[in-house]
Amino acid sequence: MLQTMTRHSSCYKPDRCNFISGLKTKSSSRRKRLISSFELEISSWYSVIVFSTSTYISTATAVSRLQSETSGLKPDYRLLGRPLYKLDINWPKYPELFSGEVFGVAVNQYAGVVYVAQRGETVPKVLVFTTDGEFLQAWNTSTLEMPHGIFLADAATNPTVWVTDVGNGPYGHSIKQYSPSGKLLQVLGSMGEAGSGVNPLQFDQPAEIFVHSSGEIYIVDGDGGINNRLIKLSKDLEVQWMHGEKGQGLAQFYIPHSVAVDNYQRVWVADRGNKRIQVFNSVTGDWLGTWGSCFNEDAPYSVRLTPDQKYFVVVQLNTNQISLLEAPPVGVIGQCQVVSVIQLAEDVKPHLVDLDLKTGALYVAEIGAQQAQKFTPFSLGTGFLQDG
C-alpha cells in the first residue's frame, strides 16, 4: 500500500508540496505498477524471447506453461512477438498522484516533460511530470470539463498544449490551446454547442488533434457524437479539406478516434467504430488505403509513429493490448503486419498514447487502471529501436 506523502525531497515548490500532502492513500488494486520482485523476474523472462508474428500461438502456449510453473503468479504485462518495449516501473515516482480517469498523454521531448489528461469532478484535469518521473504541477480545473485527447505542438520553439474537450456543459464540444503552465490561449469551436455537421468548426465530442510541424492541424471529430469527420486546417485555421460522412465506405467514418501524420504526406486515422485504420494524402485529402485485418478482435483506439517511422503504435482498449505494426514504405499501403504486442493486465484499458521523439519512450494513458505508464525501448544503439 502506498502511503500518503506529506513532504519529499522534490517539493521545492510550495504548491507542489500542498498538492501532494492533500492526496489520499491509493489501494494497490488501482495501481497496477505495484509488482513483486518475482513478477518482475517473470516479465524479464518474457522480454528476452523473440518470436515472429507467425508464432503467436506458440508464444501463448509458452506463456501459459510459464504461468502454471510459477504458482499462479501473473505479471502485469507480457510481450508477444519481437520485444521492442519494456515497462519502466519507476515512472512516475509517485503514481498515487493520479486521482481520476486518465485519458491522454503528450510529451515535449525537448523540455523532458509529460502532460497527462484525466477526468473527474474534483480532480486536476492535467498533471505535469518530468520524463524522469518527478511531479511538476497540476493545472486547469476551470475551463476543461472532460478532456479526451491531448497534444504537444511546436515543442522546439514555442510549445503549447492542445486538449480536446468532449464535455456536454458550457466548456465542452471544443478544442483548447494552453500554455505549458496551463493558461488558456485560444479555443477552436463554439464551447458548449454540439455540432450539427454544417459548420466545420462546430465540433461534437472531438476525439483528438494532431498539429504538424508545419503548423497544419488535423482533427478527428466524433467520439460518439453526431459528427464523424476528419478535418485539415491550415496554420491560419482555414479549412483545407474534410471528410465528413458516417458509414463503412471508403473515406467514411464511425467514431474516428485518433489521427497521426507520417513523414511521407500520409494521414493515418483510427476509425474505431469500423475497426480499421484509414490512410489519406495529407496534401489533397485523397483516400489511399485501409488496414482492417489486424483488428478482428478489437478496434484501434490510438495511432502514433515511433521516431524512426518504422512502427505504428496502436492501442486496443478492450483486449488491453498495445501493438506495434510495421510501417509501409512510401507509395505502398498494403496489409497491416503486427511485429510486437504488449499484453497488459485485465481491465487496464489503454486509451491513447504518445512517444518521446528523442528517446523513443512510449507513454500510455490507461482508463481502467487510472494511471499513465512509461515503456522504454529495449535497445537504442546508434539509432532508435536497433535490432539485435
N, C-alpha and C positions, 0 to 999 in steps of 0.2 A: 504494500500500500504506500503510495506516495504521500508524504506529509505536507501540510500547509507550510509555506515558507514565509517568514517574516522579514528576512533580510539575507542577502548573499553578496558575494564579492563583486558581482557585476552591477549592483544597484548604485550606480554613480549618479543617477538622475532621480530626484525626489518623486516624480510622477511614476517612474518605473517601479520604485520600491512600494509606493502606495498601492499600485495596481496589483503587484504580486502578493502583498500582505493581505489583500482582501479576498484572495482565492480560497475556495473551499477544497477539501481533500477529494480527490477523484478515486473511484474504485478501480481496481486492477482489471475488472471485466470490461471497462470502457477504454482501457489503454492497452491496445494490442501489442505495444512495443515492450511490455514487461516480459522478457523471455528468460527462462532459466539458462544457466551456462550449458546444461546438457542439450537443451533445444538448439542453442546456438551451434553446438558441435554438429548436430544433425543438419542444420541449414548449411553449414560449411561443406558437409558431405555432398549435398546436392550441387553446390556451386562448382565443384571440380569435375562434374560429369559432363561430357559433351556428346549430345545426340543430334542427329539430323532431324528435320521435320518429318521424315518418313518413319521415325521410330518412336513416335509419341506413345504408342500402345505399350511398347516395352518399357518406356520411361515410367508410365503409370504403374506397371507391374512391379518395377523396382521400388517405386515409392511405397506401394502397398506392402511389399515384403519388408522394407526397412522399418515402417511404422509398426508392423507386427513384432519385429525383433527388438523394439525399444519400449516395451511395457506400455504401449498405447500413447506415448507422448507425441504430440503433434506440433511441428514448428509453425511459426506464424506465416511462413510463406515457403514455397518450394519453386525450383527452377526447372523448366522443361525446355528441351532444345538447347541451342548454344547459350552458355552462360555469359550474359553481357552485363548484367547489373546485380549488385548485392545491396542488401539493406544496411543503412547506417543507423544503428540502434541508439547512437548518441545525439541524434538530431530530432527535435531541438533539445536543449539541455533540460528544459522544464516543460514536458508535454502537458502537464496539468493546466497550462495557460489556455489551452483550447477549452472553450466553455460553451460552444454552440455546435451546430451542424456545419462542417467545413465543406464548402462548395467549390472553391477555386484557389489557384496559386499562380504567382507571377514572380519572375526572377530578374533582377538587374545584375548582370554578370560583371559589370564594371565596378559597381559600388559594393558588390558582395552582399546584397540584401534580398530577402524573400518576403513577399506580401501574401498573406493568407486571408481569404474572404470567408466569413462564417455568418450563419443566421441564428436568430434567437431574439426574443422580446427584449431582454435586458443585457445582451452581450455586446461587446465592441464588434463592429462589423468588419474591421480589418486589423489584423495583428501583423507586426513587422518584426522579422528576425534577421540575424546575420546568417550567411551561409555556413558559419561555424556553429550556429545553434543558439547564440545569445539573443535574448529578447531585447528589442529596442523600444517599441512603443505600441500603443493601440490608438486607433483614431476613427473618427466619424461614426457616430451613432445617430445623428440627427437627419442627414439628407439621404441616407440609404435605408431602404426598407428590407428587401430580400435580394441580396447580391447573388448573382449566378456565375457569370464569367468575369475574369479579371486579367488584364494585360498590361505589361510594362512597355511603353513606347519610347523611342528615341533615347535609349539607355546611355549612349556615349556622350551626348552633348546637353540635352535638356530633358531629362527623364520625367515622364508623367505616368500616372496610373489610371487606366480606364476600367470602369466597372459597369457591367450590365445589371439592371435592376428589374426583376420580374414581379415586384410587388403590385398589389391592386389598390393601394392607397394613394395619397396625394403626391408621393415621390416616385411611384412605380412606372412601369412601361417606358423606361428611358435608359440612356447610356450617359454616364457621367465621367468627366475627366478631372482628376485630382492632382495636386502637387504631391511630391513624395512624403510630405508631412501631413497630408490629409485636407488641404484647403481646396474647396470646390472651385474649379476654373471655368468649366462650361458644361452645358447639358445638350445632348442630342435627343430630339423628340420632345413631345409635349408631356411633361410629367403628370401622371395621374389619369391620362387619357389613353384608353386601349385603342389600338389601331383598327382601322376599317379596311385596309388593303388598298386604299386610294392614294393616300399621301405616303411616299417612300420613307419619310422620317417620322411617321406616326407608328410607333412600334407596339407590338402586343407580345409581351414577355420575351424580349430579345435575349437570346441564349449566350452569344459570345461575339467578341470583336477581335480583329487582328489588324494591327497597324504596321504596314510595311515600312522598311527603312526609307522609302521614297516619300513617305507621308500619306500614301494612299491607304484607304480604310476599307476593310471587308467586314461585313456584318451578317450573321445568321440570326434571323428574326422569327421566332416561333417556337418557344419552349412549351407548346401545348395550347397556345392561343389561336386566334383566327388566322394570323399571318403564317406563311411558310415560305420564307424568302431568303435569297442571297443577294446582298446589295454591295456594290462597289462605289465608294465615294472618292473624289479627288481630295487632295490635301486642303482644298478650299471648301470642302463639304458639298460639292456638286455631284449629283448622281451621274455616274459614268455608264453603268449598265445594271440590270437587275433581272433575276429570275424569281417569279413570284406565284407560281401555281402549285396548289396542293394536289398530290397524286402520286402514282407509282411510275409514271413515264419518264423519259429522259428529260433532265433539267427540271423535273418536278420534285417536290419535297413533302415529307411528312415528319415534322419536328426536326428541322435542321439544327444540330446541337453544338457543333464545333467547326472551326474553319482555320486553315493554315495555308501559307503560300510558300512554295519552294523557290529555289534559285533559277528555275527554268521556266518562269512565267506560267506556272500551273497552280490553280487554286483547288485545294482538297477540302471537301465538306463531309462531315459525319452526318449522314442522312439517317438519323436514329430510327424513326418510325418505319422506314423501309429496309432497315438492316443492311445498309450498304454505304460505301463512300463514293461520292461522285466527284469528277475532276473537270475543271474548266480552264480555258485560256484566260489568264489574268488581264490581258490587254483587250481582247474582243468580247470575252464572256462566252465564247463558243464552248459547247459541250465536247469533252474529249474522251470520256470513258467512265466506267464504273467498276467497283470491286464489291462483290457480294458473297463469293464462295467462302470467305474466311469468317463469315458472321451468321452461320446457320443457327447456332445455339443462342446467341445474344447479339444485340445491336452495338455498333461502335458509338461511344459517348464522347470521346475526346480524340483529337488527332493533332500531333506535333511531330516535328522532324528533329533528329539528332543533329548536332552542329556540323558533322561531316556530310549531311544529306544522304547518308547511306540507309537509314532506317526511319520508318514511321513508328511512333509510339501511339498505340491505340488502346483505349480503356474500354472494358466491357463490365458494366456495373453489376448486373445480375449474376454473372458467373464469377465475379470477383477476380478478374484477370487483367493483366497489363501485357499486351502483346507487342512485339517488335516485328514489323513487316518490312520486307526488303523493298527499298525504293526503286522504281523502274528507271531505266536510262532515258535520256532525252528522246522525245518522239515516240516513246512506247509506253502504253499503259498496261496492257496485258492483264493477267490474273494476279491476285494478291498471293503472296507467299509468306507464311509465318516462319520466322527464324528462331524466335525465342519467346517464352511465356513466363511471366512471373505470376504464379498462382497464389493469391492471397488467402488468408483465412476466411471462413464463412462469415457473412454479414459485415465485412469491412466496407463494401460498397464504394469502390473508387469511382470518382466522378469526372474531374478534369485534371490535366497535368500541365507542367511546364518544365523546360530544361534550362540549365545554366549553359549558355552558349560558349562559355570559356572553359569550363571543366567537364562539361557533359553530364553533370549530376542531374538526376531526374527527381522532381518533386511531385507528389501525388496528393490530391485532396480527396479525403475519404469521408463520405457522409455517415455511413453506419458506425465506423469506429470513432467518429467525431475527432478527427485529427488530420494533420498532414504528415507525410513521411518522405524521407530522402533516401534515394538509391544512388549508389556511385558506380561508375564503370569499373569492371574488373581490371582492365589494363589500359593505360593511356599511352605508354610508349612515347614515340615521337609524334604521334597524332592520335586523334580520338578513336577509341574502340579498336585498337590494333589486334589482329588475330594472333593467336599463339600465346 
